[in-house]
């Protein structure tokens, strides 16, 4: 990525919904690095990177409200007060297993929450760009090499909620969206990096066990996902935002790391154990509580051709970054380490 491409972010007022989550917190650091004024809306404070790296210290302001409530008045009041130029909508119930246990929260968060953001942003005339994160799990045939035009479909509540939100977004663009607003949708692969503490996520579980010197249980050891380093993913989001903001283009993009989409769960776990220097043993769970797809893949040729975006980091480099981040933050709490990781990435 050319460094100068993101100069347009300087002094822009940028709102992140879900800024206390893993991806939202890292985006806050990246936007701060490029000189944006960063604002956040979340339902609650979270552990992981938000807490460990004291992300609240680099926010211009942050607000805590449930965006999936029926009334959009609280959300609209905040959006109008911030009066942002750009909005990244990351707030979601993003965990497949949690969607089995609490489908209603998943449906409200991902469908009603998304519609509320659409309406609140549309009613704030200053917002020019809305970038919405959905998921790589929206495709009807997830094991295919899916492009952005492949059929959508689902077999679980999480995927269904995200497919539904995409249909709502399409309808909103066709019927309601004002002429001065642009809306782009991003379907990113499985993002990994330092500070992820989302429940039942692979890296979260591995790091917890390594820190506590425990053996590591994994389900579906040979499953493959479109893994990508957090800053590879976010660099794609910012490329999409630049196209959306400067060229007035509303588009949908897949973001996939072709460097890493052949690596399975067992191999990642073994790399983490070795890199950590741990004596933890790998144990494979024999009984699966939930049905999950064995292989998941998406095609990001469109992002490469239109935006010159490609993931830069291979898995070994990504695992090294994660381990260094986690070990540093066992005794140091500051966003400065994240800021240096961002600087190194964008100056490569």
C-alpha positions in Angstrom: 0.0 0.0 0.0 1.3 3.4 -0.9 1.7 5.5 2.2 0.4 8.7 0.5 -3.0 7.1 -0.3 -4.2 7.5 3.2 -3.3 11.2 3.7 -7.0 12.1 3.1 -7.7 10.8 6.7 -5.8 13.6 8.4 -8.2 15.7 10.5 -11.2 13.8 9.3 -13.8 13.0 12.0 -14.1 9.2 11.9 -16.6 7.3 14.0 -16.2 3.6 14.7 -19.1 1.5 16.0 -17.8 -1.4 18.0 -14.6 0.5 18.9 -14.0 -1.6 22.0 -13.8 -4.8 20.1 -10.7 -6.4 18.6 -10.9 -5.1 15.1 -12.4 -1.7 16.2 -9.6 -1.1 18.7 -6.9 -1.8 16.1 -8.7 0.5 13.6 -8.7 3.3 16.2 -4.9 3.0 16.5 -4.5 3.1 12.7 -6.8 6.1 12.3 -4.9 7.9 15.1 -1.6 7.1 13.3 -2.9 8.8 10.1 -4.0 11.9 12.0 -7.8 11.3 12.1 -10.0 12.5 14.9 -11.3 9.2 16.3 -14.7 8.7 18.0 -16.3 5.5 19.2 -19.7 4.0 20.0 -20.0 0.6 21.7 -22.4 -1.3 23.9 -19.8 -1.9 26.6 -16.1 -1.7 27.4 -14.3 -5.0 26.6 -11.1 -6.8 27.7 -8.3 -7.6 25.3 -6.6 -4.9 23.3 -9.1 -2.2 24.3 -8.3 -2.6 28.0 -4.8 -3.9 27.7 -3.5 -1.1 25.4 -5.7 1.6 27.0 -7.3 2.5 23.7 -9.7 5.0 25.4 -6.7 7.3 25.8 -6.4 7.9 22.1 -10.1 8.4 21.4 -11.4 12.0 21.0 -14.5 10.8 22.7 -16.4 7.6 23.2 -20.0 6.7 23.9 -21.7 3.6 25.3 -25.2 2.8 23.9 -26.9 -0.3 22.6 -27.4 0.5 18.9 -29.9 -2.5 18.5 -32.6 -0.8 20.5 -35.9 -0.1 18.7 -35.5 3.6 19.0 -32.6 5.2 17.1 -32.9 8.5 19.0 -29.9 7.8 21.4 -27.7 6.7 18.5 -28.8 9.6 16.2 -28.1 12.1 19.0 -24.6 10.9 19.3 -23.9 10.7 15.5 -25.2 14.3 15.1 -23.1 15.5 18.0 -19.9 13.9 16.5 -20.9 15.0 13.0 -18.4 12.6 11.4 -17.1 12.6 7.9 -16.6 8.8 7.8 -18.3 6.0 9.7 -17.0 2.4 10.1 -19.7 0.1 11.3 -18.0 -2.8 13.2 -20.4 -3.3 16.1 -21.9 -6.8 15.9 -22.5 -10.0 17.6 -19.6 -11.7 15.7 -19.3 -15.1 17.2 -20.8 -18.2 15.5 -21.0 -20.3 18.7 -22.6 -17.5 20.7 -25.3 -17.3 18.0 -26.3 -20.8 18.7 -26.8 -20.0 22.4 -28.3 -16.5 22.0 -29.9 -16.2 18.5 -32.1 -13.3 19.5 -29.2 -11.1 20.5 -27.4 -12.0 17.3 -30.4 -11.1 15.2 -31.1 -7.8 17.0 -27.4 -6.8 17.0 -26.6 -7.7 13.4 -29.8 -6.8 11.7 -31.6 -4.1 13.7 -28.3 -2.6 14.8 -27.1 -2.3 11.2 -30.4 -0.7 10.1 -30.2 1.8 12.9 -26.7 2.8 11.9 -27.8 3.2 8.3 -30.7 5.4 9.3 -28.7 7.5 11.8 -25.9 8.1 9.3 -28.2 8.9 6.5 -29.8 11.6 8.6 -26.5 13.2 9.4 -25.8 15.2 6.2 -22.0 15.6 6.9 -21.3 11.8 6.6 -19.9 11.1 3.2 -18.7 7.5 3.7 -20.1 4.5 5.6 -18.0 1.3 5.5 -19.8 -1.7 6.9 -18.1 -4.9 8.0 -20.1 -8.1 7.4 -18.3 -11.5 7.2 -16.8 -14.1 4.9 -19.5 -16.5 6.1 -22.4 -15.0 4.0 -21.9 -17.4 1.1 -24.4 -20.2 0.3 -21.6 -22.6 -0.6 -18.8 -21.6 1.8 -16.2 -24.1 0.5 -16.3 -22.6 -3.0 -13.9 -20.0 -4.2 -16.6 -17.3 -3.7 -16.4 -13.9 -5.4 -18.5 -10.9 -4.4 -21.3 -12.0 -6.9 -21.6 -15.6 -5.6 -24.9 -16.7 -4.1 -25.5 -15.7 -0.5 -27.0 -18.2 2.0 -26.6 -19.6 5.5 -27.0 -22.6 7.8 -26.7 -21.0 11.2 -28.0 -17.9 13.0 -24.8 -15.9 12.7 -24.5 -16.3 9.0 -28.3 -15.7 8.5 -28.1 -12.5 10.5 -25.2 -11.2 8.3 -26.9 -12.3 5.0 -30.0 -10.5 6.2 -28.1 -7.4 7.1 -26.5 -7.3 3.6 -30.0 -7.6 2.0 -31.1 -4.7 4.2 -28.1 -2.7 3.1 -28.8 -3.3 -0.5 -32.4 -2.2 -0.1 -31.3 0.9 1.8 -28.9 1.9 -1.0 -31.6 1.3 -3.6 -34.5 3.1 -1.8 -33.3 5.4 1.0 -29.7 6.4 0.7 -29.2 10.2 0.1 -27.1 11.2 -3.0 -24.3 12.6 -0.9 -23.7 9.3 1.0 -21.7 6.3 -0.2 -21.9 2.8 1.4 -19.4 0.1 1.0 -19.5 -3.5 2.4 -16.5 -5.5 3.4 -16.4 -9.3 3.8 -13.1 -10.0 5.5 -11.5 -13.3 6.3 -10.7 -14.6 9.8 -8.7 -11.8 11.3 -6.0 -12.6 13.9 -3.6 -10.4 15.8 -2.5 -9.3 19.3 -5.2 -8.6 21.9 -8.1 -10.7 20.6 -10.2 -11.9 23.6 -13.4 -12.8 21.8 -15.0 -15.9 23.3 -14.3 -19.2 21.6 -11.9 -17.7 19.1 -8.9 -19.7 18.2 -6.1 -17.2 19.1 -8.0 -16.2 22.3 -8.1 -19.8 23.5 -4.5 -20.5 22.6 -3.1 -17.4 24.3 -5.2 -18.0 27.4 -3.8 -21.5 27.7 -0.2 -20.5 27.0 -0.2 -17.7 29.6 -1.6 -20.1 32.1 0.8 -22.9 31.1 -2.1 -25.3 30.3 -2.6 -27.8 27.5 -4.6 -26.6 24.5 -7.8 -28.3 23.3 -8.8 -27.6 19.7 -11.9 -28.5 17.8 -11.8 -29.3 14.1 -8.0 -29.4 13.9 -7.9 -29.7 10.1 -10.4 -26.9 9.3 -9.1 -24.0 7.2 -10.1 -20.4 7.2 -9.1 -17.3 5.2 -6.7 -16.2 8.0 -5.2 -12.7 7.8 -3.2 -10.4 10.0 -5.2 -7.7 11.5 -3.3 -4.8 9.8 -3.5 -6.6 6.4 -7.3 -6.6 6.9 -7.5 -3.0 8.0 -5.3 -1.8 5.2 -8.0 -3.2 2.9 -10.7 -1.5 4.8 -8.9 1.8 4.4 -8.3 1.3 0.7 -12.0 0.7 0.3 -12.7 3.8 2.4 -10.4 5.9 0.2 -12.2 4.7 -2.9 -15.6 5.4 -1.3 -14.7 8.8 0.0 -12.6 10.3 -2.8 -14.3 8.6 -5.8 -17.9 8.4 -4.5 -18.1 4.7 -5.1 -20.3 2.3 -3.1 -18.9 -1.3 -3.5 -18.7 -4.7 -1.9 -15.3 -6.4 -1.4 -13.9 -9.7 -0.2 -10.6 -9.5 1.7 -8.7 -12.8 1.7 -5.0 -13.7 2.3 -4.0 -16.1 -0.4 -0.7 -16.5 1.5 -2.5 -18.1 4.5 -5.7 -19.8 3.3 -4.2 -23.3 3.2 -3.2 -23.4 6.8 -5.3 -25.4 9.3 -6.1 -24.9 13.0 -3.7 -27.6 14.1 -0.8 -26.0 12.3 -1.5 -22.6 13.7 -1.7 -24.0 17.2 1.6 -25.8 16.8 3.2 -22.6 15.5 1.9 -20.7 18.5 3.2 -23.3 21.0 6.6 -23.4 19.4 6.9 -19.6 19.0 5.9 -19.1 22.6 8.5 -21.5 23.9 5.8 -23.5 25.8 5.6 -27.0 27.0 1.8 -27.0 26.5 0.4 -30.0 24.7 -2.1 -30.0 21.9 -5.2 -32.0 22.6 -7.9 -32.6 20.0 -11.5 -32.6 21.1 -13.4 -35.7 20.1 -16.9 -34.5 20.4 -18.2 -31.5 18.5 -21.1 -29.5 20.1 -21.7 -27.4 17.0 -21.6 -28.0 13.3 -19.0 -25.9 11.5 -17.8 -25.8 7.9 -14.5 -27.6 7.4 -13.0 -25.3 4.8 -13.9 -21.7 4.2 -12.5 -19.6 1.3 -13.2 -16.3 -0.4 -11.8 -14.7 -3.5 -10.4 -11.2 -3.3 -9.2 -10.7 -6.9 -11.6 -7.7 -7.1 -9.8 -5.9 -4.3 -6.4 -6.7 -5.9 -7.5 -5.4 -9.3 -9.5 -2.3 -8.2 -7.5 -1.3 -5.1 -4.1 -2.9 -5.5 -4.7 -4.5 -2.2 -3.0 -7.7 -1.1 -2.2 -9.3 2.2 1.5 -8.8 3.0 2.1 -11.0 6.0 2.5 -14.8 5.9 1.4 -16.9 8.9 4.9 -17.2 10.5 5.2 -13.4 10.6 1.7 -13.0 11.9 2.3 -15.5 14.7 5.5 -13.8 15.7 3.6 -10.4 15.9 0.9 -12.0 18.0 3.4 -13.5 20.5 5.4 -10.4 20.8 2.3 -8.3 21.4 0.9 -10.7 24.0 4.2 -11.0 25.9 4.7 -7.3 25.9 1.3 -6.6 27.3 1.6 -9.0 30.2 3.5 -6.2 32.0 3.0 -3.1 29.9 -0.3 -1.2 29.2 -0.2 1.5 26.6 -1.4 2.0 23.0 2.2 3.1 22.1 3.3 -0.5 21.3 0.3 -0.9 18.9 1.1 2.5 17.4 4.7 1.3 16.6 3.4 -1.9 15.1 1.1 0.2 12.8 4.0 2.5 11.9 6.2 -0.5 11.0 3.5 -2.0 8.9 2.6 1.0 6.8 6.2 2.0 6.3 7.2 -1.4 4.8 
